[in-house]
Amino acid sequence: MKLLYFAWLKQKIGTDSEEVSLPDGVTDVTGLMTWLKGRGGGYAVALQDEAIIRVAVNQTYAKPETPISDGDEVALFPPVTGG
């Protein structure tokens, strides 16, 4: 699975992308977020308030219950604001 991080998430986590194998038992966005936070460090800090993090799976906005699999691209980013 390819993970992409944008804006301040990228800064707090320390990378803009990474390739990971989907851990056993992680089947949806909620499970992925829980696993990522459990990695500690910058992940725990960046993802502490899941309510403000937006997620896209294969370039489509995702809900917490959206299923994920090993071949997916998952992007995490803060809310988009405009002016």
C-alpha positions in Angstrom: 0.0 0.0 0.0 1.2 3.5 -0.8 0.6 6.1 1.8 0.8 9.8 0.9 1.0 12.6 3.5 0.3 16.3 2.7 0.8 19.7 4.3 1.5 19.7 8.0 0.9 16.0 8.3 3.9 15.5 6.1 6.0 17.8 8.3 4.9 16.1 11.6 5.3 12.5 10.3 8.6 13.4 8.6 7.9 12.0 5.1 5.6 12.7 2.2 5.1 9.1 1.3 5.9 5.5 2.1 5.2 1.9 1.0 3.8 -0.4 3.7 2.3 -3.8 3.9 -1.2 -3.8 5.3 -1.1 -5.3 8.8 -3.2 -8.3 9.6 -6.7 -7.2 10.7 -6.6 -3.8 9.1 -9.4 -3.8 6.6 -10.7 -0.2 6.6 -9.7 3.4 7.0 -10.5 3.4 10.7 -8.2 0.4 11.3 -5.4 2.1 9.2 -5.6 5.3 11.3 -5.5 3.3 14.5 -2.5 1.3 13.3 -0.7 4.4 12.1 -1.2 6.2 15.4 0.1 3.2 17.2 3.4 3.6 15.4 4.1 6.4 17.8 6.3 9.5 17.4 5.2 11.9 14.6 2.3 9.6 13.6 0.7 9.8 17.0 1.1 13.6 17.0 -0.1 14.2 13.5 -3.1 11.9 13.7 -4.2 12.6 17.2 -7.4 14.4 16.1 -8.8 12.1 13.4 -11.9 14.3 13.0 -9.9 16.9 11.1 -7.9 14.5 8.9 -9.3 13.8 5.4 -8.5 10.5 3.7 -8.7 9.5 0.0 -8.4 5.9 -1.1 -7.4 5.6 -4.8 -8.1 9.3 -5.3 -11.6 9.1 -4.0 -12.7 10.7 -0.6 -13.1 7.9 1.9 -15.2 7.4 5.0 -14.0 5.6 8.2 -15.7 2.4 7.0 -14.2 2.5 3.5 -12.4 -0.8 2.9 -8.7 -0.8 2.0 -6.3 -3.4 0.6 -2.6 -3.9 0.0 -2.6 -2.5 -3.6 -4.4 0.8 -2.7 -3.0 4.3 -2.6 -4.2 6.2 0.6 -3.7 9.9 0.9 -4.0 11.7 4.3 -4.4 15.5 4.4 -5.8 18.3 6.5 -9.0 20.0 5.6 -8.7 22.1 2.4 -9.5 25.7 2.8 -9.8 28.3 0.1 -10.3 32.0 -0.2 
